Amino acid sequence: MAGTGTPALGPRVAVIGGGLAGITAALGCADARCPVTLFESRSWLGGLTYSFSRDGLWVDNGQHVFLRCCTRYRALLARLGVENDVHLQRRLDIPVHDADTAGRLRRLPLPAPLHLGWALLRYPWLSAADRARFVRAALALRAVDVTDPRTDTVSFGDWLRAHGQRRATIDSLWDLVGIATLNAHADDASLALAATVFQIGLLTRADAADIGWSRIPLRRLHGDAARSALTAAGATVRTGAKVTALERTPTGWTVVADGIATEVDAVVLAVPHEAAAALLPAGAVDLPPDWAAALGHSPIVNVHVVYDRPVLPEPFRAGVGTAAQWVFDRTPASGLDDGQYLAISVSAADEFIDRPTAELRERFLPALHRLLPAARAARVREFFVTRERHATFRPAPGTARLRPGPRTALPGLYLAGAWTDTGWPATMEGAVRSGESAAAHLVSDVPAISDNSSTPISEVFR
Ligand SMILES: Cc1cc2nc3c(=O)[nH]c(=O)nc-3n(C[C@H](O)[C@H](O)[C@H](O)COP(=O)(O)OP(=O)(O)OC[C@H]3O[C@@H](n4cnc5c(N)ncnc54)[C@H](O)[C@@H]3O)c2cc1C
């Protein structure tokens, strides 16, 4: 890495957008000894993963989890020096409940897909015939070619029904995992993205789906740690700096933020897709004219409830047949030292995103109390809602053709973001992969401006 005292060798780089994609791209370029300036319009780094303080409580904008198979996200945590601030399950274990029944998706120490066999046998929402049909569909899903463009034209829901999956199996099993990872119901999701998630997460390596989460507020885990790491790597971080224009010059690029123009040799544009569409110069990407609108958005709502006593005995619980899809114990990360703070994470939340808080309270407290009998006798001390309207792009069939790769048609201009063509749905892992990819392409494409070293930049980067 460059760090202080190491002469910069590579091209001058502007990274626009300080989410996980931009942070990763900026670190990649800085570690390759490029002089980097990161422009972020908000006052913090971390993008869609952030926290705020509310009456002494640290609140994340939305519960974020990762899986053991999120190798590049975990590498970023290590690069930021915060890998010990997350908890990663030793073995996948998901307590699943409805109002009357309790189940558990716990893996055994067996190779995939046998690791989930015992859990399936005891999964209370499936009949014996459902279990047999589920296994047949899972094996068929393992064989789906996610690189075949036709796979992206099919809806996951249609594919599941064509493979004998009944509504109850889709609701209690496929959507339990799928909605949380894809941010879409099976009927609204591309088979290519769904198959990617299930193949990588559940059907290939037994330990891939062990679940991890932060033990500290997301802002400290990502934003604050990134600012320190970037500064230590020699990068300049400009927060509160909204880029309003990106212009090509005869030798490079001009980035305009707050009326100030900065000349650079190369740019990584790591902003959300509609912001990218507004900044990209004509001819940069070969996409349909309405590509950003077509990629669309899918919302996530988090319902936050503080009880006067512990009501959830596990770190999280998943719900079947309820709007309370996943409930997390936020107490340790929030700084609360009395009572329990829960967050209900509601993905694909179109139904709830515009509903007033009072209405969500009427809907979600009874749902929570059906899932958590101990909550019925507890007092609700606080109830509030966070809404992320633009949480992810809509992972619908036909999305793949709307996601550009890291290289644009214009020299020195690269794209990153969870919405770019990573093969993953919009996740932290996808964002990090996109940032790594943009930085790697930039470093290998753009010649160094004052290379006094015999070491090629591409080797420094690796
Ligand atoms: C509530 C919620 C829950 C989620 N849960 C999970 C989860 O459990 N697991 C998971 O893996 N993923 C989850 N995600 C998705 C994940 O957070 C995102 O996919 C990822 O963080 C996106 O990172 P990014 O860098 O691509 O984009 P962003 O985080 O959107 O970063 C883009 C940045 O660009 C900045 N910007 C925009 N325009 C400009 C401009 N003109 N100039 C300068 N800066 C600009 C923005 O302010 C932003 O900081 C969740 C998302 C939300 C919202």
The ligand as an SDF file (V2000), in Angstrom:
LIG
                    3D

 53 58  0  0  0  0  0  0  0  0999 V2000
  -31.8070   -1.2210    4.5740 C   0  0  0  0  0  0  0  0  0  0  0  0
  -30.8370   -2.0240    3.7580 C   0  0  0  0  0  0  0  0  0  0  0  0
  -30.5190   -3.3200    4.1360 C   0  0  0  0  0  0  0  0  0  0  0  0
  -29.6010   -4.0460    3.4020 C   0  0  0  0  0  0  0  0  0  0  0  0
  -29.2540   -5.2870    3.8240 N   0  0  0  0  0  0  0  0  0  0  0  0
  -28.2240   -5.9260    3.2380 C   0  0  0  0  0  0  0  0  0  0  0  0
  -27.7240   -7.1300    3.7830 C   0  0  0  0  0  0  0  0  0  0  0  0
  -28.2240   -7.6230    4.7890 O   0  0  0  0  0  0  0  0  0  0  0  0
  -26.6680   -7.7230    3.1690 N   0  0  0  0  0  0  0  0  0  0  0  0
  -26.0860   -7.1830    2.0570 C   0  0  0  0  0  0  0  0  0  0  0  0
  -25.1010   -7.7570    1.5670 O   0  0  0  0  0  0  0  0  0  0  0  0
  -26.5500   -6.0420    1.4920 N   0  0  0  0  0  0  0  0  0  0  0  0
  -27.5990   -5.3970    2.0660 C   0  0  0  0  0  0  0  0  0  0  0  0
  -28.0540   -4.2150    1.5480 N   0  0  0  0  0  0  0  0  0  0  0  0
  -27.4990   -3.7420    0.2620 C   0  0  0  0  0  0  0  0  0  0  0  0
  -26.1400   -3.0530    0.4450 C   0  0  0  0  0  0  0  0  0  0  0  0
  -26.2020   -2.1180    1.5030 O   0  0  0  0  0  0  0  0  0  0  0  0
  -25.7850   -2.3150   -0.8380 C   0  0  0  0  0  0  0  0  0  0  0  0
  -25.8730   -3.1870   -1.9450 O   0  0  0  0  0  0  0  0  0  0  0  0
  -24.3820   -1.7220   -0.8340 C   0  0  0  0  0  0  0  0  0  0  0  0
  -24.0980   -1.0830    0.3850 O   0  0  0  0  0  0  0  0  0  0  0  0
  -24.2740   -0.7350   -1.9980 C   0  0  0  0  0  0  0  0  0  0  0  0
  -22.9870   -0.1430   -1.9950 O   0  0  0  0  0  0  0  0  0  0  0  0
  -22.5540    0.8060   -3.2050 P   0  0  0  0  0  0  0  0  0  0  0  0
  -21.2390    1.3590   -2.8630 O   0  0  0  0  0  0  0  0  0  0  0  0
  -22.7150    0.0790   -4.4860 O   0  0  0  0  0  0  0  0  0  0  0  0
  -23.6590    1.9680   -3.2610 O   0  0  0  0  0  0  0  0  0  0  0  0
  -24.0620    3.0950   -2.2010 P   0  0  0  0  0  0  0  0  0  0  0  0
  -23.9510    2.5560   -0.8330 O   0  0  0  0  0  0  0  0  0  0  0  0
  -25.3770    3.6120   -2.6610 O   0  0  0  0  0  0  0  0  0  0  0  0
  -22.9460    4.2230   -2.3690 O   0  0  0  0  0  0  0  0  0  0  0  0
  -22.9970    5.2160   -3.3600 C   0  0  0  0  0  0  0  0  0  0  0  0
  -22.4920    6.5090   -2.7540 C   0  0  0  0  0  0  0  0  0  0  0  0
  -22.4440    7.5220   -3.7750 O   0  0  0  0  0  0  0  0  0  0  0  0
  -22.7780    8.7530   -3.1680 C   0  0  0  0  0  0  0  0  0  0  0  0
  -23.1570    9.6870   -4.2290 N   0  0  0  0  0  0  0  0  0  0  0  0
  -24.2700    9.6730   -4.9920 C   0  0  0  0  0  0  0  0  0  0  0  0
  -24.2300   10.6750   -5.8820 N   0  0  0  0  0  0  0  0  0  0  0  0
  -23.0620   11.3390   -5.6930 C   0  0  0  0  0  0  0  0  0  0  0  0
  -22.4460   12.4510   -6.3150 C   0  0  0  0  0  0  0  0  0  0  0  0
  -23.0220   13.1070   -7.3460 N   0  0  0  0  0  0  0  0  0  0  0  0
  -21.2290   12.8690   -5.8430 N   0  0  0  0  0  0  0  0  0  0  0  0
  -20.6120   12.2370   -4.8140 C   0  0  0  0  0  0  0  0  0  0  0  0
  -21.1730   11.1710   -4.1920 N   0  0  0  0  0  0  0  0  0  0  0  0
  -22.3700   10.7060   -4.6360 C   0  0  0  0  0  0  0  0  0  0  0  0
  -23.9010    8.3890   -2.2120 C   0  0  0  0  0  0  0  0  0  0  0  0
  -24.1110    9.3720   -1.2230 O   0  0  0  0  0  0  0  0  0  0  0  0
  -23.4010    7.0510   -1.6540 C   0  0  0  0  0  0  0  0  0  0  0  0
  -22.6560    7.2470   -0.4760 O   0  0  0  0  0  0  0  0  0  0  0  0
  -29.0110   -3.4850    2.2250 C   0  0  0  0  0  0  0  0  0  0  0  0
  -29.3400   -2.1830    1.8470 C   0  0  0  0  0  0  0  0  0  0  0  0
  -30.2290   -1.4570    2.6020 C   0  0  0  0  0  0  0  0  0  0  0  0
  -30.5380   -0.0490    2.1790 C   0  0  0  0  0  0  0  0  0  0  0  0
  1  2  1  0
  2  3  1  0
  2 52  2  0
  3  4  2  0
  4  5  1  0
  4 50  1  0
  5  6  2  0
  6  7  1  0
  6 13  1  0
  7  8  2  0
  7  9  1  0
  9 10  1  0
 10 11  2  0
 10 12  1  0
 12 13  2  0
 13 14  1  0
 14 15  1  0
 14 50  1  0
 15 16  1  0
 16 17  1  0
 16 18  1  0
 18 19  1  0
 18 20  1  0
 20 21  1  0
 20 22  1  0
 22 23  1  0
 23 24  1  0
 24 25  2  0
 24 26  1  0
 24 27  1  0
 27 28  1  0
 28 29  2  0
 28 30  1  0
 28 31  1  0
 31 32  1  0
 32 33  1  0
 33 34  1  0
 33 48  1  0
 34 35  1  0
 35 36  1  0
 35 46  1  0
 36 37  1  0
 36 45  1  0
 37 38  2  0
 38 39  1  0
 39 40  1  0
 39 45  2  0
 40 41  1  0
 40 42  2  0
 42 43  1  0
 43 44  2  0
 44 45  1  0
 46 47  1  0
 46 48  1  0
 48 49  1  0
 50 51  2  0
 51 52  1  0
 52 53  1  0
M  END
$$$$
